């Protein structure tokens, strides 16, 4: 929001100036965005554009979707929820652009029900994420799916919220 | 536990100095190992058969172990829920043979049966345990046996006596002289340690047969009781191993891409049913042991896993979500179309088949509650025998009398055993960490 407001203010200012100096309209309207762009690139080279999903530095940038590497699932489901699609798309972009990148998708389930079924469920979740990654350019050789079922919980309480945190796929970069 | 401390105290004061320190160390180690699992009866039944197990007279020339065989017999019979053994402290007469029994006294104490006997030999050469079982009312001798016992096998001998007494009185073979396998997880985070354990069926004498920082799961006994198949993540992905519990030697069976899980030995011990996802989706395969062959048995986009053989080898029962949610199906081990078995409840998984193939036990999930249910395969009648929230991994006792399963209590994995009618329940507690995935061994001959 903040940056959009800034851009709008800049544009309004430029347009205002342009309105004042009618004969120089062409020059002003072209130079103003150029000035803005140089500011932008200065920002990306120093602090990284979080929306740049091919830059490895964004893997550790909390502002970037690339830093988000856990996808959560509904109970006994392996369909990726809509809110996680942009995260997976960002990783797909990165993996597609970096041929040396390799990821392991670790599939997990909550503790309810039987262990071997949960192992299969964890794999199916990993496969769902893998499907989206490869549909968006990741090569099969770059992605490996491993299911741990319910054996590696991140939360050990018996509660809905805890189960929700355990039903997940973790995107683990083994090379980038 | 110790029913005649007075006698034992005398014995120790007389013989302690003569005790070889090495032997003492062995006893102490053994007793420490015993302390790992304790048993607690959760619910018993009214009307259990009253029986007096008179302490077997210790006539061996070396000191007795801290837990005497008669204590083990008392505990076994009590745990079965069918017997109500007389509390050892209430016993005031100590006959050792049938001739010494004053039946009137035991009738007055309201016992239906009585066991008497003695133990001779020594800790080096081994023992002889003699016992007799009598009907207190008819004074008929129902059993008389002398068992040669190797040093260190006194507990096992006691379990065998309990089996014989149980069978003579109830008509059903006992399952006390059997073992259980289970997985433990201790520690958290990076310090977590998984162990594949085996122990006597009463939880005593636990020993680790595999230890790993990565998950271990799904132990399954070979029909001869000498081997265990299990899943290990030690290589980063799941892999199936078969380990000989006598020699410790181990064989890698499968480590394909994807899941290698849920091993189950065929009744003849020649094949292993497994779940593999090398095709991209988990399917049931049969593996001929000693070959590299894996024959695919199911073919469906749904999850097919947890295969388990029926006792005659004709059918394989498995879990599949081909109808949307997991349910139990069965397929001929020779191949064919799967047939759905479970119909009640939104979630049914992880079948265990009774030895006579007449019943299956499974995990049944209904509205966020997972309990153990038993389905009669002829009538399809279903009873829920556990009352936890997260009960799983049912395993039939080899005599079909009880089911061992895992549950979670106060955030900790525990093992419970319940009689197939759901009336008698016992808890086996490990002192630390999670206990899970019990598998009851076949009867070991």
Interface residues (C-beta under 8 A of the other chain):
Chain A: X76 X111 X112 X113 X114 X115 X116 X117 X119 X120 X121 X123 X124 X127 X145 X146 X147 X148 X149 X151 X152 X156 X157 X158
Chain B: X188 X215 X217 X218 X233 X236 X237 X238 X258 X259 X261 X262 X275 X277 X280 X281 X282 X303 X305 X306 X319 X321 X325 X326 X347 X349 X350 X363 X365 X368 X370 X389 X390 X392 X393 X408 X411 X436 X437
